[in-house]
């Protein structure tokens, strides 16, 4: 008999799996960051820096004020414990996951599924590719712009990338090179895996494709607590057929428990070790690329809130703003704020503030406290609310001394 969960039970399980049932530590350090990244499985990377680049934000949401330089050291320091690869999107994860992604690197080399264009570019531009690799072998880690071989600048396709950038990215997806570090402009610097990854990763055996996929789905299940097949597949962007086959194997092995969630229109799977808290009291601003809400279908199913990224929407057509962070208040998303860090003026600007149906009298004060915390973490001295949105007036009042 399939066990049934209420929608609220499922929401609490999901929040606990993402770390929102835990108190923030008084002084977050390296151990807390690593534990949180391990729990989440990965951090999505994005270059938009209107508030803060997104990979910093999920850790702030769960841990509070931590040194951002600590994440940079973990990712791009002399002895990094994280690596970059295309996992959800471009992502950071602990080195233990690198062998689990080698089947995807092989798919990129062979042009399987979505990777046909990558394999074709590598095949059709082999002399150019070999020259790029030779430069890295000779000179060490370099950026695409530092290639000293003739190349054409991109005009339209592939985000307007130059031929050199396309070559580097294809080699990156194929696992022939990796990210050695990032520069202050967020420019990726590429190096050879043998020069970048620690010996433990280089020597780790490559698991069979099905074994690696099962482990990735276990990680996704632990990170989500309870999830549909589509939720689990999206977490590491897994192929449809492979996901269905691996889930059946995990259920048979007892690693996942089939459940039904009231109000969900799809079957779900429960991590047998998932926590089932009786209440969630966390308050947090969520990056639009936060693991909790990055799959919009799941966000709407769990929270009843339709979250859409409006960066690429023309300004007159935006509903909530350019870079909008939902506000998690306990067990509900109660507000959204369009934020911008005015670094020159030292101000965190709330360009608009909108309430959700679940907002209550406590929402403005709790949201104001998180905004002040974020401003201080970003090195800004104050928060200013623009008069736009139905929550702007009460939020502005809550921010007054």
C-alpha positions in Angstrom: 0.0 0.0 0.0 1.3 3.4 -1.0 1.7 5.8 2.0 -0.1 9.2 1.7 1.3 12.5 2.9 -0.6 15.7 3.3 0.7 18.7 1.3 1.9 20.4 4.5 3.8 17.3 5.5 5.5 17.2 2.1 6.3 20.9 2.3 7.9 20.5 5.8 9.9 17.4 4.6 11.1 19.4 1.6 12.2 22.4 3.7 14.0 20.2 6.2 15.8 18.4 3.5 17.1 21.7 2.2 18.4 22.8 5.6 15.6 25.1 6.8 14.7 23.1 9.9 18.1 23.9 11.4 19.1 27.0 13.4 21.7 29.2 11.8 25.1 28.8 13.5 26.5 31.8 15.5 29.7 31.9 13.5 29.5 29.9 10.2 32.8 28.5 9.2 34.3 26.1 6.7 32.7 23.0 8.2 29.2 24.6 8.0 29.7 25.5 4.3 30.9 22.1 3.4 28.1 20.4 5.3 25.5 22.6 3.6 26.9 22.1 0.1 27.0 18.3 0.8 23.3 18.4 1.9 22.3 20.4 -1.2 24.4 18.4 -3.6 25.4 21.4 -5.6 25.2 25.2 -6.0 24.1 26.7 -9.2 26.5 29.3 -10.7 25.2 32.4 -12.5 27.0 35.6 -13.6 24.2 38.1 -12.7 25.6 40.3 -10.0 22.8 42.8 -9.4 22.6 41.7 -5.7 25.2 39.0 -5.4 26.2 36.2 -7.7 23.8 33.4 -6.9 26.2 30.7 -5.6 26.8 32.8 -2.5 23.1 33.2 -1.7 21.9 29.7 -0.8 24.6 29.5 1.9 23.5 32.9 3.3 19.8 31.8 3.2 20.7 28.8 5.4 23.7 29.9 7.5 23.3 33.7 7.8 26.4 36.0 7.7 29.4 33.9 6.6 32.6 35.1 4.9 32.1 35.1 1.1 35.8 34.7 0.7 35.5 31.3 2.4 33.4 30.0 -0.5 35.9 31.4 -3.0 38.7 29.6 -1.2 36.7 26.3 -1.2 36.0 26.7 -4.9 39.0 28.4 -6.4 41.8 28.5 -3.7 45.1 26.7 -3.8 43.5 23.4 -2.5 39.9 23.6 -3.6 37.4 21.1 -2.2 34.8 22.0 -4.9 34.8 21.6 -8.7 32.8 23.1 -11.5 30.8 21.2 -14.1 27.4 21.2 -15.9 25.3 19.5 -13.3 22.0 21.3 -12.9 23.2 24.2 -14.9 26.8 25.4 -14.4 27.4 24.3 -10.8 29.8 23.9 -7.9 29.9 20.6 -6.0 32.2 18.7 -3.7 34.9 16.7 -5.5 33.2 13.4 -4.5 30.7 14.1 -7.2 33.2 14.4 -10.0 33.4 10.7 -10.9 29.6 10.6 -10.9 29.6 13.1 -13.8 32.0 11.3 -16.0 29.2 9.5 -17.9 28.0 13.0 -18.9 31.4 14.0 -20.0 31.5 10.9 -22.2 28.1 11.8 -23.6 29.4 15.2 -24.5 32.4 13.7 -26.3 30.2 11.2 -28.2 27.4 13.6 -28.9 24.7 11.7 -27.0 21.3 13.4 -26.6 21.7 17.2 -26.0 25.4 17.1 -26.6 25.3 16.6 -30.4 26.5 20.2 -31.1 29.4 19.8 -28.7 30.7 16.6 -30.3 30.2 18.1 -33.7 32.2 21.2 -32.9 35.0 19.1 -31.4 35.1 16.9 -34.4 34.9 19.5 -37.1 37.4 21.8 -35.4 40.0 19.3 -34.3 43.1 21.1 -35.4 41.9 24.2 -33.6 41.0 22.2 -30.5 44.3 20.4 -30.4 46.1 23.8 -30.6 44.0 25.1 -27.7 44.9 22.0 -25.6 48.5 22.3 -26.5 48.6 25.9 -25.2 47.2 24.8 -21.8 49.7 22.0 -21.6 52.5 24.4 -22.4 51.4 27.6 -20.5 49.2 26.2 -17.7 45.8 27.5 -16.8 44.5 30.2 -19.1 41.3 32.0 -20.1 39.7 31.7 -23.5 40.8 35.3 -24.2 44.4 34.3 -23.6 44.5 31.8 -26.4 47.3 32.8 -28.8 45.9 31.1 -31.8 43.9 32.6 -34.7 40.2 32.7 -34.1 37.0 34.3 -35.4 34.9 36.4 -33.0 31.4 35.1 -32.5 28.6 37.1 -34.2 25.4 35.5 -33.0 25.3 31.8 -32.2 26.4 30.3 -28.9 25.8 33.5 -27.0 28.1 35.4 -29.4 31.1 33.5 -28.1 34.4 33.6 -29.9 35.7 30.4 -31.5 38.2 30.2 -28.7 35.5 30.4 -26.0 33.5 27.8 -27.8 36.5 25.5 -28.0 37.2 25.9 -24.3 33.6 25.3 -23.3 33.3 22.2 -25.4 36.4 20.8 -23.9 35.1 21.7 -20.5 31.8 19.9 -21.1 33.7 16.9 -22.5 35.8 16.8 -19.3 39.1 17.4 -21.2 39.7 20.6 -19.2 38.2 22.0 -16.1 38.0 25.3 -14.2 41.2 26.1 -12.4 40.0 29.4 -10.9 37.9 32.4 -11.5 39.1 36.0 -11.9 37.5 39.1 -10.4 35.5 39.7 -13.5 34.1 36.2 -13.0 36.1 35.0 -16.0 36.7 31.3 -16.0 40.3 30.2 -16.2 40.7 26.7 -17.7 43.3 24.0 -16.6 43.9 20.4 -17.1 42.0 18.0 -14.8 45.3 16.4 -13.8 46.7 19.8 -12.6 43.5 20.9 -10.9 41.7 17.9 -9.3 43.3 16.4 -6.1 44.9 13.0 -6.4 42.0 11.3 -4.7 39.7 12.4 -7.5 42.2 11.6 -10.3 42.6 8.1 -8.9 39.0 7.5 -8.2 37.5 4.7 -10.4 34.8 5.7 -12.9 31.6 4.1 -11.9 29.3 2.5 -14.5 26.7 4.9 -16.0 23.8 3.2 -14.2 25.6 3.2 -10.8 26.5 6.8 -11.1 23.0 7.8 -12.1 21.5 5.9 -9.1 23.8 7.8 -6.8 22.9 11.1 -8.3 19.3 10.3 -7.8 19.9 9.3 -4.2 21.6 12.7 -3.7 18.7 14.5 -5.3 16.2 12.6 -3.2 18.1 13.4 0.0 18.2 17.1 -1.0 14.5 17.3 -1.7 13.1 14.9 0.9 10.0 14.0 -1.2 9.9 14.5 -4.9 8.2 13.5 -8.2 10.1 11.8 -11.0 10.3 15.2 -12.8 11.7 16.9 -9.6 14.4 14.2 -9.2 15.3 14.3 -12.9 15.6 18.1 -13.0 18.0 18.2 -10.0 21.0 16.9 -12.1 19.3 17.3 -15.5 19.1 13.6 -16.1 17.8 11.9 -19.3 14.2 10.9 -19.1 14.5 7.2 -19.9 17.6 6.7 -17.7 15.8 8.4 -14.8 12.7 6.1 -15.1 14.9 3.0 -15.2 17.1 4.1 -12.2 14.1 5.1 -10.1 12.6 1.6 -10.5 15.9 0.1 -9.4 16.1 2.4 -6.4 12.5 1.5 -5.3 13.2 -2.2 -5.7 16.4 -1.8 -3.6 14.5 0.1 -0.9 16.4 3.3 -1.4 13.3 5.3 -2.3 9.7 4.8 -1.0 6.8 5.5 -3.4 4.3 7.9 -1.7 1.2 9.8 -2.7 0.9 13.5 -1.7 -2.5 15.0 -1.4 -3.0 17.7 -4.1 0.0 16.5 -6.2 -1.1 15.2 -9.6 2.0 13.0 -9.9 3.3 10.0 -7.9 6.2 10.9 -5.5 9.2 9.3 -3.9 10.3 9.7 -0.3 13.8 9.5 1.0 13.4 6.9 3.7 15.8 8.9 6.0 14.0 12.2 5.4 13.2 14.3 8.5 9.6 15.0 9.3 9.6 18.2 11.4 6.3 19.3 13.1 7.0 22.9 12.3 9.4 25.1 10.3 10.3 28.5 11.7 13.1 29.7 9.4 13.1 33.1 7.7 15.1 33.5 4.5 15.5 35.5 1.3 15.9 33.0 -1.6 17.9 33.5 -4.7 15.8 32.9 -7.8 18.4 30.1 -8.5 18.1 28.6 -5.0 17.9 24.8 -5.0 14.6 25.0 -3.1 12.8 26.9 -5.9 14.8 26.6 -9.1 12.4 24.0 -10.6 9.4 26.3 -11.0 6.9 23.5 -11.4 7.9 22.0 -8.0 7.9 25.5 -6.4 4.3 26.1 -7.5 3.2 22.6 -6.4 4.8 22.9 -2.9 4.2 26.6 -2.1 1.3 27.6 -4.3 3.4 30.5 -5.7 4.2 31.0 -9.4 7.8 32.1 -9.5 9.2 33.3 -12.8 12.6 34.8 -13.7 11.9 38.2 -15.3 15.4 39.2 -16.2 14.8 38.6 -19.9 11.3 40.1 -19.8 11.0 43.7 -21.2 10.8 46.1 -18.3 7.2 47.3 -19.0 6.0 43.7 -18.9 7.6 42.6 -15.6 5.2 41.8 -12.8 7.6 41.7 -9.8 10.9 43.1 -11.1 14.3 42.3 -12.6 16.0 40.2 -9.9 13.3 39.1 -7.5 14.0 37.1 -4.3 11.1 35.3 -2.7 10.9 35.6 1.1 10.4 32.3 3.0 8.6 33.0 6.3 8.4 29.8 8.3 6.6 27.4 6.0 5.3 29.8 3.4 6.6 32.2 0.7 4.9 35.4 1.9 6.6 38.1 -0.2 8.9 39.0 -3.1 11.4 41.8 -3.3 13.2 43.1 -6.3 16.6 43.9 -5.0 19.6 45.8 -6.2 22.9 46.4 -4.4 24.0 50.0 -5.0 27.6 49.4 -4.0 28.7 53.0 -4.7 26.1 54.4 -2.4 26.4 51.6 0.1 22.6 50.9 -0.1 20.6 47.7 -0.6 17.7 49.0 -2.7 14.3 47.3 -2.6 13.0 48.4 -6.0 9.6 46.8 -5.4 8.0 44.7 -2.6 5.0 42.5 -3.1 3.0 40.5 -0.6 1.7 36.9 -1.2 -1.7 35.8 0.0 0.0 34.1 3.0 1.6 37.3 4.3 0.5 38.4 7.8 1.2 41.2 10.2 4.6 39.8 11.0 5.8 39.7 7.4 7.1 43.3 7.1 9.2 43.1 10.3 10.6 39.7 9.6 11.5 40.6 6.0 13.0 43.9 7.2 15.3 42.0 9.6 16.5 39.7 6.7 17.1 42.7 4.4 19.2 44.4 7.1 21.2 41.2 7.6 21.8 40.8 3.9 22.9 44.4 3.6 25.5 44.0 6.3 26.7 40.8 4.8 27.1 42.5 1.4 29.1 45.3 3.0 26.2 47.9 2.6 25.2 50.3 5.3 21.5 50.7 4.8 18.3 49.5 3.1 16.1 51.7 1.1 12.6 50.8 -0.1 11.2 52.4 -3.3 7.4 53.1 -3.3 6.4 50.3 -5.6 4.4 47.2 -4.7 1.6 46.6 -2.1 4.1 45.7 0.6 6.4 48.7 0.1 4.8 51.1 2.6 4.7 48.6 5.6 8.2 47.3 4.7 9.6 50.9 4.7 8.0 51.5 8.1 9.4 48.3 9.5 12.9 49.4 8.5 12.7 52.7 10.3 14.8 52.9 13.5 
